[in-house]
Amino acid sequence: MRSMRQLRVGIVGFGNVGQQVARRLAAGAIPQMVLVAICGRDLAKTRESVANVAPNIAVMGLKDLIETSEVIVECAIAPALPEIATAALSRGRKLVCISAGGLVDIEGLDALAQQYNGHLRIANGALPALDILRATAEADIISVHLTSIIRPESLFGEEYALKKGLDFQAHYPDQRVLVFQGTAREAAANFPRHMNIAISLALAGVGLDRTTLELWADPQVPGARNTLEIRSDVAEVTATIQNIPSKINKKTSAIVVPSILAALRGIVCPVVAGG
């Protein structure tokens, strides 16, 4: 019986999410893949963390990781994504990312991926009905609107909120507060940490300027709640997902890590339901 060749995986960013993904991959969660490399912003600190999570995995800089790995998992932050994505796609790698807000700062992304046969997939666990949105985009979409409701503490120190006089750390609200209303492009520019979902919606549907969003802070929600409304000539959809906060980091939804694993599994599985 011929042995199965495993795709070599590297993780960029080794905080809470990166460590959880590393544990799952190192434990053999996806047999067709093997974790071979990890890169963090501070390599010395990353080596200390790796020793407790996946001690046999190499720690290296971004350039070496991309040379070593066939599949790159980005678990960093939006400002770091342009460098990561450009380097990975220009080497023809498969990139799974969570910081989609950083994609707006990359010019010629499609052309770059096509030129070098690279592939980028956004892990979209926090959004409902993306399969339906992609389907309606093949017809005629009238409107796409997302209402995102998060806990006020997720916006502590957020520059946009502070400029609007919404210092939730100093004045914690007792009821729902509208923080932002505008296009996906504006949302991604003003909330690079929170509005990665805006980029996913825009790419799947009608683009950054026709996709609209509202962002609310609500002390009553247990975790981020996203409601997607789609109007088209083939379907009208309203779908809501209530995310459960991670037990490790309350500012992160527990669905993030499973969504990365699902995106990775979609790369190697011969039969996949949906997008």
N, C-alpha and C positions, 0 to 999 in steps of 0.2 A: 504493500500500500504506500503510495507516494505521500511524503510528509507535506504538510501545509506550510506555504511560505507566509510569514507574518510581516505586515507592514510596520515599519519602524516609526514610532511616534515620539515627538518632542513637545514638551509643555513650556510655554513662555509666560512667566508670571507665577509666583509660588506663594500666594496668599491663601486665604481660606478655601477658595474655589479650586485653585490649582492643586493644593494638597489633597483635597477630597478626590479629584479626578485621578491624581497619581496613585492614591491608595487603591482605587477601583481597578485601574489598568494593571498595576503591579500584581494585583490578586488574580488577574486573568479574566476580568469581566467580559472582555471581547477577545476570544481566542485567536482571531485573525490578526490581532495587533499586539505589539510588544513595546513597552515604554523603554526608551533608550537614553533620553537626555532631558535635562531640565535647565532652564535659564531664569534667573531672577535679577532684579535691579541691582542688588548687592550680592555678589557671588559668594562672599564669605558667609553672610547670614543664610544664604540659600543652602549652602553645604551643611550648615548646622541643622536646618529644618529637614533637609532630605535625609539626613542620618536617622531621623526619628520616623520617617514616613516610608521611604523606599531606599534603604541604605546601599543597594547595589547599582543605583542609577547614576550615571555621570552628570556632573554639573559643568556647564560650559557657557561661553558667550553666545550671543545671538547668531553670529555668522557661522560658528562651528556647529551649533545646533541645527541650523537649516541645512548645512552640508551633510550632517549625519542622519537627519530624519526625512522620511517621505511624507508624513502627515504632521502638521504643526497645529497645536491647540493653543490659542491665545486666551490667557486668563489674566491679562494685565489691566490697563486703564486706557480710555479712549485716546488721550494724547500720544500714547506709545504705539497705537495701531498703525498709523501710516508707515513708520519704519519697518514694523514687523511684516505687514502685508506686502509692501513693495519688495522687501528682501525675499520673502517666501514665494510670491507669485513669479518673480523674475527668475527663480530657480525651478519653476515648474512644479512647485509643491502643492499639496492639498492643505488648505488652511480652514480650520474651524475657529470662529471667533465669537466672543460675547460682547466686546466693546464696539458695537456697530456704529456708535456715534462718531467714531474717528474716521469712518469711511468718507464723510463729506469733505475731508481735507486731502483726499487722494485724487489727483487729476488723472484721467485716462485709465481708470481701474479696469474696465472691461477690455480695453485694448491691450493692456499689460498682461492680463490673464490669458487672452487669446494668443498673443505673440509667443508666450513661453509655455503654453499648454498648462497653465496653473488653474487652480479651482478654489473658490472661496465659498464657504457655507456659514451662514449665521445660525447659531443655536437660539431657537425662538421659544423656549419653554414658557415664557411669561405672557405670550400672546395667544388668544383664541382664534380659530377659524381662518388661519392663513391658507390652508388648502383651498377653502372656498374663495378667498380673496384672489388667489392666483388663477382660479378657474374663471371668475367673473372678469378678470383683466383680459382674458381672451375674447370677451364679448364687449359690452359697452358699460363701463362704470359711470354712474352719475355722481356719487359722493362716497368718501371714506372718512369716518370720524371716530376718533378714539377718546374715551373719557378714562383717565387714569387717576385713581385715588390712592394716596399713600399716607403713611403715618407722618405726623409733623416732625418727629425726630430724624426722619430720613433727609430732611431739608435743613438740619442744623448747620449753620455756617454757609449755606448756599448763597453765592454772590447775587444771583438774580433776585431771590426772595428778599435778601437784605436791602437791595436797592429799591424794592417796592415797599420797604418799611415792615417786612414780615420777618421779624427776628423771633422764630418759634422757640428758641432756646431761652430767651429772656422773657417772652410772653407766650406761654404755651396756650394754644386755643382750646376752647371748650366745645367748639362746633366746627363744622366743615367750612374751609376757606378756599376760595378760588385763587390759585397762585399764577396760572398762566393760561392763555388762550391764544391760539395762532396756528401757523402751519408747521408741518413736520420739519422743514428746514430751520425755522426759528426755534423750535423746541430743541433740536439737536445742537444748535449753536449755543443756546442758553443753559441747557442742562445735559452736558456731556456724560455725567455719571448716571443719570436717571432715564434719559430718553433714548437709549439705544433702540428701544422698540419702535421709535418713530422712523428710524432708517429701515428697519425690517418691513414696516407697513408700506413705506414709500417704494421700496424695491419690488415688493410683491404686487403692488397695485398701480396707483396713478401718479406716482412721483412725489417729490418733496414739497411742491408748491400747491398741489391739489388735495393733499392729505391734511386734515385738520385735527387738532388735539386740544383737549382741556386737561390741566393738571390741578388736582385738588389735594389739600392736606386735611385729613380727617382723623381725630383722635379715637374714633370709635371702630375703625377697621382693624382687623387683626393683622393684616398684611396687605401688600399691594393688590388692588382690585382693578382690572382692566376690562372695559366694555367696548367692543368693536361694533360699529354700525356701518353696514354696507348697503348701498342702493345701486342697483344695476338693472339692465333690461332683461336679465335672466334669473335674478334672485334678489331678495331683500333679506338681510341677515342682521340679527342682533345677538351677540354672543358675549358672555361674561366669564372671566376666570378669576377666582379668588385664590391668590397665592398664600401659602403658609410660610412664615418666616423660618429661616434656617435656625436650628438649635445652637449652632456654633456662632453665627453672626446674624443678629436680628435684622440688620439692614439689607441682608441678602435673602432672596426668596429660595426656599428649599428646592424648587423645581429647576434651578439653574444647572446644578451638577447633572441630574438626570437628562436634561435637555442636551448637554454636551455629549454625554454617552450615547444618546439616541442619534445625534448627528454623526458621530463616529461610526456607529453601527450601520447607519445608512450608506456609508462609503463601501463597506465590505459585504453587506448582505445581498444576495442575488435577487431576492424577492422583497420589495418594499411597498407597503400600503401608504398612499399619499405622497406628498412632496418630500 
